[in-house]
Amino acid sequence: MQSFALFAVKYTRIVGRDRDMESHMKPIDHWMNDPSARAAAASFGDGSAIVETAIAIQQIPAPTFDEARRSAEVAERMRALGLADVRIDTVGNVYGRRPGHTGGPRLLIAAHLDTVFPAGTDLAIRYEGARIYGPGLGDNSMGVAALLHLAYALGQADVANAGDIWFVGNVGEEGLGDLRGMRAAVDTLGDRIGAAIALEGCEPGRIIHAGRRCGSWGSTNSSGSMMCGAARSSTSRSASASPTSRKS
Ligand SMILES: [Zn+2]
């Protein structure tokens, strides 16, 4: 779970359903003291590179059911990062694997590729002070950028993850997509997944680590919260990406 800690090290606060926040911080503190996690977090710099990536992603239209161009771009970037087994599945999900060293539990880290904005939307961004506005920038180009930069950070610090880490850009998260991309990813990776983190760009600085069974994700695991409640983290406060979209 080192990758989970990386964002906590640098950017996040923890949001839980119960009030015992201190107890939830302990594992984060543990990883904050891990030299490789700290080195990986350092590679994020001031966050400007993440924002640059997010804007590049945001400029590629990706309405739900029409994410192919963005999928191809993310796949290309995953290959450039040196991830293994990069491929696009039949629904358009992009997969890349960071091999584990001991065959321990696998970790799925996902960010949805699609946006609520229809084809033809003007994707121009604008800057207002420290804030950046653009359709779909926060939801979820920032999440996708975080996914890619997390893979980069782990590589830069040569983090020795025990189990495989699967980075997934998933399609069909919004509206009528009905989570079809994540359903396909879970079906594909199956019991190789030991834990999951979903990256969202709309709530900078937050990790939600617990949640109720939600909607169509219901039949997941014994806690009933495999993906939707496992974690929805966002990225850099310094990014200040402020979507004009609704929160998904
Ligand atoms: Zn979203």
Boltz pocket constraint, residues with backbone or C-beta under 6 A from the ligand:
constraints:
  - pocket:
      binder: B
      contacts: [[A, 112], [A, 139], [A, 140], [A, 173], [A, 200], [A, 201], [A, 247], [A, 248]]
      max_distance: 6.0
